[in-house]
Amino acid sequence: MASPKDFPSIKPTSRSYSPGTYPSTTFESLDGTKTHLRFGNQRVNATLTLGFSNITDAEAWEILENYRDVNSDWDYVTFNFKSGLAGVGGDGHTSQSGALTNLATYMAENNSQSGGLKWRYSGPPSVTSTFKGMSNVSCSFVACLDAP
């Protein structure tokens, strides 16, 4: 597998994130007792949806090129959460020392390059032209558990 592809440094105007679940199963016996088994210590199927409103067509092209690059060799996407990708609006996603806080920490946890969950596109980006030279773009991602 080639090296991961960095998502363009364009600040989203909206973000939706779900941390995923731990793989598990529940067995129920005939007498009604239940046994719950959890498999592993990594969450799976985390989802991330990013919305970009009124970005330039050149920025929309960067996102579409990233989608093409990632899927041409079935690679994964990395995000630079400290550069504003995790933030919507202001840059309140980092502490004064620059450390990730709160939600950005969970999102970055799934961005580890040393193994664990890897972000992939769950579908192609959706591009809507709004004005001449301006577009709205929506991207959806899912975090997959891949072998290192």
N, C-alpha and C positions, 0 to 999 in steps of 0.2 A: 504494500500500500504506500502511496506517495505521502508526502508531508501534508498536514492539514491546511486547509485554505482559510485565510483570515477573512471574516466578513467586513465589508467596507465600513469605514468609520463615519457613519451617517447617524445622527441622533434621531431616534424614533419619537413620534408624537404620541404613540400609544403602545402599551405592552400588556400582554396577558401571559401569565406563567402558572403552571401547575407542577409541583415537585415530583409527581409520579408516586408509585406505590412500591412496596416491597413484595416480591413474588412470594405468594403463599397459597395454601389450600386448607380447607377445613373438611375434616371427615366427621360424619355423624353416624354413630352406631345405632343398632336397632332399639336399644334401650334409651336413646336420646342423648347420651353423653357425646360431647364434641371434643375433638382434638384438632388443634390448629398448628400447622407446620409452616414455618417461614424459611424460605430458601435463600440463603446468602445475606450479605449486609449492604447491598447496593440497591438503591431505588431504581426502577425501570419505568420507561414510558413517560418521562417528564416531557411537558410540552411548553413551547414558547411561541407566541405569535407577536410579531412586530408590525406596527403600522407607521407609515411615513406619509405625512400629508404635505402637499404642495412642495415637493422636492423637484429639482431640475431634471430634465430628461437625461442629462449626463449622469446624475446620481442614480436614476432608475436603471440606466444602462449598466452601471457598476454592479448593481444588485443582480440583474439578469445575467451578467457575465460570471458573477460568483456562482450562481445556480448552475450555469453551464459547466464551469470548471470543476465544481464539486461532483456533479453527476456524470461527467464524461468518464471518470475513472472510479466512481462510487467511493468517494472520499468523504471526509466529514468537515464540518465548519467549526472554527474557533472564534470566540468573541472577546474583544477587549473591553471588559466590563468597567474598568477604571476610566476609559476614555469617553464615557457618556452613554454607551449603549444600554447600560442597565437603567440609566436615569431617563425620566420622562419630564420634560420641562426643564427645571433647574438641575444643578449637579449635586443635589442633596444626598446622593447615593454613597458618598465617601465621607469619612470623618476628616477632621482637620489634619490628621497625620497622613491621610491618603489611604488608609486601610478600608477595605470593603466592609460595609455594614448591612445588617438586616437582609433584605431580599436579595441584594446583589451577591451576598455570600453564598446563598443556596444555589443561585444560578451559576456562579463561578465553580462551585463544587462539581457540577456536572460537566465542567469544561476542562477537566484535568487531562493533560497530555500524557500522564504516566500510566494510563490504564483507566478502567472504569467506563463511565458513560460518555458517549460521543454524540455530538449534535449532528443531525442530518436534516435535510429538507424533507418535510412530510408531503410536500406537493410543490408545484411550480409557483413562483411569485405571481400575484395578481396586480396588473398595472392598469390604472384608469387615468386617462388624460383629463385634466381639469381646465387648464388655460393653455395658451400657446407656450410651449416649452416647459410646462409644469405638469406633474403627475402625482397621483396617490399610489402607493405601493403597499401591499400586504404580503408578509412572508410568514409561513408556518414551519416550525421545526419540531422534531421529536428526538429525545436522547435515547440512544440505543446502547446496549451492553455488548461491546465487541471485545474479542480477545486481543491482548496487547501484541 
